[in-house]
Structures are given as structure tokens and as C-alpha cells.
Amino acid sequence: MKKILLACTGMSLVLLAGCASKPPAPVESAYIGQVPADPPKNPVISAEALKADSKSIAVTDIYFKKEGKNLTFVEETRTTTDNNISSTIVPKTIEVDADKANASAITGGANSSAFPVKFTDLSDPKATSPGTASPPVPVVDAATPSNSSSSTNAESMKRSGYQSNYEYGELRYLANPIRGLLIKSGYKVVQAKSTPAVPNQGDEYFDIVKRIKASDFGDADYVLYGVLAEVSSTDNVSDVPGTKSTSQQMTLEVTVDFNIVDTKTTQIIASFVASGEGKDVQIDGRDTGYKPSNAKLMKLASLDLAEDVRKHLADQNFITNNPGSAGQLRNLKTRLNDDASTLKVYK
Amino acid sequence: MNTKTIRLSAIALSVAALAACSGPQVRYGDAKAVETVNANYGSTDLQMIAEAMTRSLLQSKAISGSKDAPIVTLADVKNKTSEYIDTRVITDKIRTQLMKSGQVRFAVSVSEMQNQTEELKRQNQSGLYKNSTIAKTGNMQGAQYRIEGSIASIVKNTKDVKDVYYVFNLNLINNESGLLEWADEKEIRKTATR
């Protein structure tokens, strides 16, 4: 009887202890043998897409379109002797950058003294129609000796204008760091065929779909192409407050408009504007006549541009953050091993 | 004059000569002791101001609520009193105490920039240093906040009484937003009577 009583007491205690205990805690997330991958964010870059092989991408060199202007001077000397009129026309053409021409006397710009003539667009019929362009100014040649018996008169007329031309091409120095970051991100980078500009090239130079159809990018899944929006270099000197020194800052800045196109569907997967800056700072550089290294500035600008591209690609989920890091490589490997049909659930 | 008198005189002269050679008496005192020599600005005022301001600044939301130790720089403390006061000593003392707390990091102030730029110039532009060890130009860290303030006084005199009132004002300003993140003042009244 005593034994039964003791057994009942023991059982009751066990039951009470069972009721008093907390509910079992949820199983903590545990990863055994495998680190979970980042879920693929971009619908294109799915685990399925990357399962057997990494995707390939072609990166073009940076396209540019440069506007140039041919400045044309026409100097006509008309000599009148009695009833004879002879005329000598001397045309001169100087090719200058568009910005220099725009800053010339057309706008009363900073280069007015360098190009002290009013230019008109010779290809523009309105600009050259009578009444719109400034009339040629006859200049009487004072050096011409006058003759009382036979009257000789020399008049010099000057006309000037400009004709726009466009140069298309590829900058070969900026895209390599971008190719490098894509390789580190797990993409296979395919060499793109270069595109030489043809005579009288137009904006169809930037027609990437045409180039995809022409198989300029091999079997690449994507094409990353950039068009140079602007490149500028500055050289500024400023005082360093609290010191007797000055700081000379030379910068090269490039801004590029990028697009990534799916070669199968011609869908734009990512699109952004990226910029890169190469800067060389020299304390009291102006005093010492310091000259910056353009090669160094170009390298810094291209590296900075690649870094900006990386940020944009990560923002638009085309690559994961921190390409090349151990975590990223692990994730990439996991993603490559994953198959949509054998998805693992991590708790 | 006997021999004893001569001897005593000689000893007295020697003692007097030795005393003359020994110079003024020097003794160390307590640097923290209260100084009340006169009513002018003194070491006790400096210590009181620095201690009060540091304590208050460390309790401010900008400093105590910051995840990382914010970077601060010292700007001017204007002396609006009629006395000569080296205000830099006040801010340096506050800076030392803040640095010891570990809650704030300081960037070089404008007055220390000459040495900083000369060092950078020496390392970067002399061509004498190994490239990988050079402290490169363009990597200085900008301060998130600056500390600036003023000290002012009101002095009143009668024949027998001199009353001096000091007010020390300190502000913490966010350099990017221009917002005043913290401000405090320390008042000191000193009265000297004859």
C-alpha cells in the first residue's frame, strides 16, 4: 500500500513538473554543413538560370560621340582695274572642338579673343539666307598703291562659318575594371567585337539590338554597354584654411550611361548612369609647377567608375553585394548547385 | 674683542652668505586646490568650466546616443571679457577629458592644420617614402560636429568690493545640417572684498 502511495506521489510530481515547464522553444535556425544562399533577387538571375553554368555577359568598350566643328574662313580679294574685275578666294578650314566653337564669338564666350569672328552654321539655310547673316564687310586694301592714270581698287571680303561633324568610337580604357567585377561576381565575360565607325556614321552606331542580331557578342546572355555622356577635367587651386598652403586639385570625371540587355529577349535588365572620378591633389602644387599624370587620373577614374557600376548593379539586383568576398563566392557556389526542383528549406 | 666673539661673527656671516645664495623657496602645491588669490580668471575657473562642460556634453543625445564615437573638431571659443584669457586652454582641457571618456574622436582643428598639411606634403610629395606606408592625401576624415562657444564677463567695482560674473557658453553644431545639437553654459560668480 505504501509502495502504491509513493508511486502515485511520484507520478503526480512528474505530471506537475510537466505542466509547470514552459512550452518547447522553437527550434533555432541551424545550418548543418551548408550556408544558405541569398535568395536570387533579380528574376533573370535565378538559381535555375545559374544551375549548370554561370551566365555570360559581354561588356562593350565605352561608346562615345564627339561633336566637332569645322570653322571655315573665306577671304575674297576683288581687284578692280578699269573695267576688269578679278577675284581671288582663299578658303581656310580649322577643326575645333564643339565646345570651343560654342564658346567663341557666337555666344560672346570666353574664347571670343581666340576666335574673334561671328560664326554662322553654313549648313543652316536660315543662317545663310540673305538678311540673316551679317553682311560681308568690304575692306579696302590701303597698301594697294593708287595710280592716277589707271584706277585700281582692291576690296577684301571675309566670310566665316562652321560645319558640324560627329565622330563615333569606343574608349578602350574604362571598361576593364567593370569586366573584372563581373568576373568576380560569377559571370563569364565574353569578348565583344569592336565596332569601327563607318564614314558618315550616324546615331545607329549605338543600336545595340542591331549588333546583337549581327552576333557581335557571341553567345553572351547579356550585353552591358555604356555610352559616354560627358568627360571633363578640372584643375582648381584653393587655400587650405588655417595654413599658408594651397591645394591644387586636378580631376578627371567621366559620366557614362549604362544599359544591360538580355540578348534573347532584348529586354533591358538594368539601366543607370554611373560616374567615376580620378583626382590628384598636390599641396602647393601651383607654386612648384606640378603636372598631373593623365595615366594615373584615367586609372583612378576607371576604378571609381567600376565601383559606381558595382553599386548600381547591386541596387538593381544584377549582382550581389561585395563581389569577390568569401560570402559571395559561397553564395554563388550554392546558387550554382541549387536546382529549382531540389530547393532546400532552411529553418 | 676676544677670540670667541670673532668666531661667532664669522659663523653668522657664513650662515648669512649661504642664505643669500639659496634663492626663493619653492614648494609644490595641489593643482586642483581652490585658488583665491584675486577675483580674476584663474585655474579653478578653468577646471570648473571644463569639468561641467565635459559632463554635460557626454550626457547629450548627440554623443551618448551615437552608435560610433562621433568625430568632433574644435572651433573658436571667443573671449568677450576684458581680461586676457587663453580660451584654447579651456577647449584643450575639455578635449582631453572627452578623449579620455572614449565616447568622442577628434579631428585636427583649423589651428592644427599647418602641421597636418606639412606632414602630408612631406610624405606624399618628397618622394622619400615607401608608397605602401604613405599617409595619402585625400583621406582625412571630416568632423561630424564642431565645438564652439564664448566666455563673457560682467565686472563691478566699489571701493571695497569687486564682483566678477563669468558665463561660459559652449555649443555642439552638426557640420552637415548646421543644427545646434547641444548647448550649455557655466556661470561663475567671484566677489573679492578688502
Contacts between the chains, C-beta under 8 A, distances in Angstrom:
chain1	res1	chain2	res2	distance
A	240	B	113	6.4
A	240	B	117	5.5
A	241	B	110	5.7
A	241	B	113	6.8
A	242	B	109	7.9
A	242	B	110	3.6
A	242	B	111	6.1
A	242	B	112	7.7
A	242	B	113	3.8
A	242	B	114	6.5
A	243	B	113	5.0
A	243	B	114	4.6
A	243	B	117	5.0
A	244	B	114	7.1
A	245	B	114	7.7
A	245	B	117	5.0
A	245	B	118	7.9
A	245	B	121	7.3
A	279	B	138	6.7
A	281	B	137	4.7
A	281	B	138	5.3
A	282	B	125	6.7
A	282	B	137	7.9
A	283	B	117	5.6
A	283	B	120	6.5
A	283	B	121	4.3
A	283	B	124	7.6
A	283	B	125	6.6
A	283	B	137	7.0
A	284	B	121	6.9
